[in-house]
Amino acid sequence: MPLGELEDEAMGKILLVGSDITTRSSLDEMIANDDFKIETAASGFEAGIQAESVHPDCVVIDFVMGREEALMIAQNLKKNGEYEDTVLIGLLSDEDNASGFDRTVFNETFRKPFDAALLAERIRTLVNRRKQLA
């Protein structure tokens, strides 16, 4: 028996921002099941709209979209009280140096290429921990 909106509330929600097809499909393969629903956004503007609509438990921001835009998205989410419990994960590209910006904005950062299974497990752990504390 489908539960509609109740079922959606029970599922974890991930917003994947600015990632390429490879990253998206590998994360889909590892985590998209009955526990999590994955939504995507291509830009900062779209990420804002999706965040308002979906209220994600986790936002994964791919730095492939550009360091400045990725950081702006993360900082804007952290400033908004509605997303203070949202887990933020940054996916750094090989070229991107992790130094030079405040990494405390993110709960976790991963350097590409990364193990999708490890990322999926980390998302589960961080989201479940946040839900238990809430």
matplotlib code that plots the C-alpha trace (Angstrom):
import matplotlib.pyplot as plt

x = [0.0, 1.6, 1.9, 2.5, 3.7, 4.3, 6.6, 8.5, 9.0, 10.4, 13.0, 16.2, 16.6, 19.9, 20.4, 23.3, 24.5, 26.6, 27.9, 28.7, 26.9, 29.6, 29.4, 25.6, 25.2, 27.8, 26.1, 22.7, 24.0, 25.3, 22.7, 19.4, 17.2, 14.3, 16.2, 17.2, 15.8, 18.3, 17.4, 19.8, 20.5, 22.8, 23.5, 23.4, 20.1, 18.6, 20.1, 18.3, 14.9, 15.4, 16.5, 13.3, 11.2, 12.8, 14.3, 17.2, 18.9, 22.2, 23.5, 26.5, 28.2, 30.5, 33.3, 33.4, 30.9, 33.5, 35.0, 33.3, 29.8, 30.2, 31.4, 28.6, 25.9, 27.4, 27.6, 24.1, 22.7, 24.6, 23.4, 19.7, 18.4, 16.1, 19.2, 21.4, 20.9, 21.5, 24.7, 27.0, 29.5, 32.0, 33.4, 36.8, 38.3, 41.9, 42.9, 41.2, 43.4, 41.5, 43.4, 42.5, 38.9, 37.0, 36.4, 34.3, 31.3, 31.3, 30.7, 32.9, 35.0, 35.9, 38.6, 37.8, 38.1, 36.5, 35.0, 31.2, 30.5, 32.5, 30.7, 27.3, 28.2, 29.4, 26.2, 24.1, 26.2, 26.0, 22.3, 21.4, 23.4, 21.7, 18.3, 19.0, 20.1, 17.0]
y = [0.0, 3.3, 5.8, 8.9, 11.9, 9.9, 7.6, 10.6, 12.0, 8.7, 8.7, 10.6, 13.3, 14.1, 17.2, 16.6, 20.0, 20.6, 17.1, 15.3, 12.3, 9.9, 11.1, 11.2, 7.6, 6.2, 7.8, 6.7, 3.1, 3.1, 5.0, 5.5, 2.8, 2.7, 4.8, 7.9, 9.9, 11.9, 15.2, 17.2, 20.8, 22.2, 25.6, 27.7, 29.2, 25.8, 24.5, 27.2, 26.3, 22.6, 23.1, 25.1, 22.5, 19.3, 20.3, 17.8, 15.9, 16.1, 18.4, 17.2, 20.1, 19.2, 21.8, 21.0, 23.8, 26.3, 26.9, 30.3, 29.1, 25.9, 27.8, 30.4, 27.6, 26.1, 29.4, 30.4, 27.1, 27.4, 31.0, 29.9, 28.5, 26.0, 24.1, 24.2, 20.4, 19.7, 17.7, 19.4, 17.4, 19.0, 17.0, 18.6, 18.1, 17.0, 20.5, 22.2, 22.8, 22.2, 25.0, 28.6, 28.3, 27.6, 23.8, 24.0, 25.0, 21.4, 18.3, 16.3, 16.8, 14.1, 14.4, 13.1, 10.4, 8.9, 5.6, 6.0, 3.3, 5.2, 8.4, 6.7, 5.1, 8.4, 10.1, 7.4, 7.8, 11.6, 11.8, 9.1, 10.8, 14.1, 12.5, 10.8, 14.1, 15.9]
z = [0.0, -1.1, 1.7, -0.6, 1.4, 4.6, 2.6, 1.3, 4.8, 6.0, 3.2, 3.5, 0.8, -0.9, -3.1, -5.5, -6.9, -10.0, -10.5, -13.7, -15.0, -13.8, -10.2, -10.3, -11.6, -9.2, -6.2, -7.6, -7.8, -4.2, -2.3, -4.2, -2.8, -0.4, 2.2, 0.1, -2.7, -4.8, -6.4, -8.6, -9.3, -12.0, -10.6, -7.4, -8.4, -9.0, -5.8, -3.8, -5.5, -4.9, -1.3, -0.6, -2.3, -1.1, 2.3, 1.9, 4.7, 2.8, 0.1, -1.9, -3.8, -6.6, -7.0, -10.7, -11.0, -9.8, -6.4, -5.8, -6.7, -4.7, -1.6, -2.1, -2.1, 1.1, 2.9, 1.9, 3.2, 6.5, 7.0, 6.7, 10.0, 8.1, 7.0, 10.2, 10.5, 6.8, 6.2, 3.6, 1.7, -0.8, -3.7, -4.6, -8.0, -8.5, -9.5, -6.5, -3.6, -0.3, 1.4, 1.0, 2.1, 5.3, 5.3, 8.4, 6.2, 5.2, 7.4, 5.1, 1.9, -0.6, -3.3, -6.8, -7.8, -4.7, -3.7, -4.3, -1.7, 0.9, 0.1, 0.3, 3.7, 5.0, 3.9, 5.7, 8.9, 9.0, 8.1, 10.6, 13.3, 12.7, 12.8, 16.1, 17.6, 16.4]

ax = plt.figure().add_subplot(projection="3d")
ax.plot(x, y, z, "-o")
ax.set_aspect("equal")
plt.show()
